[in-house]
Amino acid sequence: MQYKKGGIITMVNRALIICSTYASLATEFNEIRRIGLMNGYASSFIDTIIGIKLSQYRKNNNDVIQSPQTGSDVKKRMYVEIPFIEDATKEFRNKITHLCKKLRPDLDIQFFTKPPPAVQMLYQSKGPIDKKMKSDVVYSIKCTKCHYSYIGKTERQCVKRHEHDAPKSSSGQQ
């Protein structure tokens, strides 16, 4: 669920950073809702994330207005992509955040997770297809009576195409 949430959070953060007017921000939020709904996210889930991130953004901006930051107070933002492995990801993110607060308080690290590869990507479920059994093959046949050749493409398997068009001779050769 965390990496699914990360996709919406990333789009909302992007909208908050690049939109300069409330009208463009509203348009961007509507686009995020549309994309989220098309990808099977619940409307309430999307709106909750938008509300949380907008509240955080407004809180941070109010703090900035009340106490202007000097050049040395500005934090450098860094984005870090980490693989999503449930509790291990949360623990890793917390440890890195803790270390950065101690060693580099000038960094604002933003984590985003990516889902692990699908299991089917790790295993080859089918064996390789024999050349004779492939379809949609481009082929060339040279004429035995002249110097011309014919180039074609078959939708059928090569072996079936060859059987269908092979000359009926006693030797069985073309």
Secondary structure, DSSP 8 states (H G I E B T S, - for coil): -HHHHHHHHHHHHHHHHH--SHHHHHHHHHHHHHHHHHTT--HHHHHHHHHHHHHHHHHHHHHHHHS---TTT--EEEEEEEE--HHHHHHHHHHHHHHHHHH-TTEEEEEEEE----HHHHS--S----GGG--SEEEEEE-SSSS-EEEEEESS-HHHHHHHHS---SS---
